[in-house]
């Protein structure tokens, strides 16, 4: 059975979670189930206005900036674990700020627009051309002078 939470409790749960507290620690603090913490957070996030979302995003960005500050020096000193964490924090920050859109690879784009013709499709097209009498046989592969294809 779930415990009734006050509006102040719900606000405190949201602030704690945005501040980096784990769901488990919040549940213990308020003597409620982890499921109730998650349900409370889900309900609150659905109700957030644009201004509230901006505030929540800014709180998360500030928390990430604080963590970056803690790991930056160690990363610059050559600590691989700190460097890895710094990269992951930077990726998370970019995602929150909307800066994580992927660059489009022109090769992959051309493949998606003009997919390669399979050998079966090529043979089928050649047979259709011959059957219509509107085309000649496909060109022979070039040779390197010794009679074998390049």
C-alpha positions in Angstrom: 0.0 0.0 0.0 1.4 3.4 -0.9 1.8 6.3 1.6 0.1 9.5 0.8 2.6 12.3 0.0 2.1 16.0 0.4 2.9 18.5 -2.3 5.9 19.5 -0.3 7.1 15.8 -0.2 6.6 15.5 -4.0 8.6 18.7 -4.6 11.3 17.5 -2.3 11.5 14.1 -4.1 11.9 16.0 -7.5 14.6 18.2 -6.1 16.5 15.3 -4.6 16.3 13.3 -7.8 17.4 16.3 -9.9 20.2 16.8 -7.4 21.5 13.3 -8.1 20.0 11.3 -5.3 19.2 7.7 -6.2 15.6 6.5 -6.3 16.4 3.9 -3.7 17.8 6.6 -1.2 14.8 8.8 -1.8 12.5 5.8 -1.1 14.3 5.1 2.2 14.2 8.7 3.2 10.4 9.0 2.7 9.7 5.4 3.8 8.0 4.6 0.5 8.5 2.1 -2.2 10.8 2.6 -5.1 7.8 2.2 -7.4 6.0 5.0 -5.6 9.1 7.3 -6.0 9.1 6.5 -9.8 5.3 7.0 -10.1 5.7 10.4 -8.2 8.5 11.5 -10.5 6.6 10.3 -13.7 3.6 12.3 -12.6 5.6 15.4 -11.9 7.5 15.3 -15.1 4.2 15.0 -17.0 3.0 18.2 -15.3 6.1 20.3 -15.9 5.5 23.4 -17.9 8.0 24.6 -20.4 9.4 26.9 -17.7 9.6 23.9 -15.3 11.3 21.8 -17.9 13.8 24.6 -18.5 14.4 24.8 -14.8 14.9 21.0 -14.5 17.2 21.0 -17.5 19.3 23.8 -16.0 19.5 22.0 -12.7 20.8 18.9 -14.4 23.3 20.9 -16.5 24.6 22.6 -13.3 24.9 19.2 -11.7 26.8 17.9 -14.7 29.1 21.0 -14.7 29.9 20.4 -11.1 30.9 16.8 -11.8 32.9 17.8 -14.8 34.9 20.2 -12.6 35.7 17.3 -10.2 37.0 15.0 -12.9 38.7 17.5 -15.3 41.9 18.0 -13.4 42.4 14.2 -13.0 41.6 13.7 -16.7 44.2 16.3 -17.7 46.8 14.6 -15.4 46.2 11.4 -17.5 43.8 9.4 -15.4 42.0 7.2 -18.0 39.0 6.6 -15.7 38.5 10.3 -15.2 38.9 11.0 -18.9 36.3 8.4 -19.7 33.9 9.9 -17.2 34.6 13.3 -18.6 33.7 12.2 -22.1 30.5 10.6 -20.9 29.5 13.7 -18.9 30.2 15.8 -22.0 28.0 13.6 -24.1 25.2 13.8 -21.6 25.5 17.6 -21.4 25.4 17.9 -25.2 22.3 15.7 -25.3 20.5 17.8 -22.7 21.5 21.0 -24.5 20.3 19.6 -27.8 23.8 19.6 -29.3 24.1 15.9 -30.0 22.5 15.6 -33.4 24.5 13.3 -35.6 26.2 14.6 -38.7 24.9 13.0 -41.9 27.5 10.9 -43.6 27.2 11.7 -47.4 28.1 8.2 -48.4 25.4 6.6 -46.2 22.9 9.2 -47.4 23.7 8.4 -51.1 23.3 4.7 -50.3 19.9 5.3 -48.7 18.8 7.4 -51.6 20.3 5.2 -54.4 20.6 1.7 -52.9 23.1 -0.5 -54.8 21.6 -2.9 -57.4 22.0 -6.5 -56.5 23.5 -9.0 -59.0 20.1 -10.7 -59.3 18.4 -7.3 -60.2 21.2 -6.6 -62.7 20.6 -10.0 -64.4 16.9 -9.5 -64.4 17.2 -6.1 -66.1 19.6 -7.6 -68.7 17.1 -10.4 -69.5 14.2 -7.9 -69.8 16.3 -5.7 -72.1 17.1 -8.7 -74.3 13.5 -9.9 -74.3 12.3 -6.4 -75.4 15.0 -6.3 -78.0 15.8 -2.8 -76.9 19.3 -3.2 -75.6 22.5 -4.9 -76.2 24.3 -7.3 -73.8 26.0 -5.7 -70.9 29.6 -4.5 -71.5 32.4 -7.0 -71.0 34.7 -6.3 -68.0 37.9 -4.6 -68.9 41.1 -6.7 -69.0 44.6 -5.8 -68.0 46.1 -7.0 -71.3 46.6 -10.6 -70.1 43.1 -11.6 -70.8 42.0 -11.6 -67.2 39.6 -9.0 -65.7 41.1 -6.3 -63.5 
